[in-house]
Amino acid sequence: MVTLEELAQACILLIRVGCVFRFIYTMIRLSGADEESSKYKKRARNVVIFYILAESIWQVKELILFYYQ
């Protein structure tokens, strides 16, 4: 049976892989689109911010669980 911890690990793995692929996609589109470069720069920045927030939330959760166990 799949535990809640395994589901959480799978979710964070999907977030990491998705962010990497989205960042690569936006960098490829940025290199080919001169008119829309500001749009893709903003999208790439948003991916990085999302990744930082997702990892921060994950680490805060781990700290709270470690503190109360």
C-alpha positions in Angstrom: 0.0 0.0 0.0 1.3 3.5 -0.9 1.9 5.6 2.1 1.3 9.3 2.4 5.1 9.9 2.5 5.6 8.1 -0.8 2.9 10.2 -2.4 4.5 13.4 -1.1 7.9 12.2 -2.5 6.3 11.5 -5.8 4.6 14.9 -5.8 7.9 16.8 -5.1 9.6 14.8 -7.8 7.0 15.8 -10.3 7.4 19.4 -9.3 11.1 19.3 -9.7 11.0 17.6 -13.1 8.2 19.8 -14.3 10.1 23.0 -13.3 13.2 21.8 -15.1 11.3 21.0 -18.3 9.4 24.2 -18.2 12.6 26.2 -17.7 14.3 24.4 -20.6 11.2 25.0 -22.8 11.1 28.7 -22.0 14.8 29.1 -22.6 14.4 27.4 -26.0 11.5 29.6 -26.9 13.4 32.7 -25.6 16.3 32.0 -28.0 14.0 31.8 -31.0 11.6 34.7 -30.3 12.9 38.2 -30.4 9.6 40.0 -30.2 8.3 37.9 -27.3 11.6 37.8 -25.3 10.2 39.8 -22.3 7.3 37.4 -22.0 9.5 34.3 -21.9 11.9 36.0 -19.5 9.0 36.6 -17.2 7.9 33.0 -17.5 11.3 31.7 -16.8 11.6 33.9 -13.7 8.2 32.7 -12.6 9.3 29.1 -12.9 12.3 29.8 -10.7 10.2 31.6 -8.1 7.7 28.7 -8.1 10.5 26.2 -7.6 12.0 28.1 -4.8 8.7 28.5 -3.0 7.8 24.8 -3.5 11.2 23.7 -2.1 10.9 26.2 0.8 7.4 24.9 1.7 8.7 21.3 1.6 11.7 22.2 3.9 9.4 24.0 6.3 7.2 20.9 6.5 10.2 18.7 7.2 11.4 21.1 9.9 8.0 21.1 11.6 7.7 17.3 11.5 11.2 16.9 12.8 10.6 19.4 15.7 7.4 17.7 16.8 8.6 14.1 16.6 
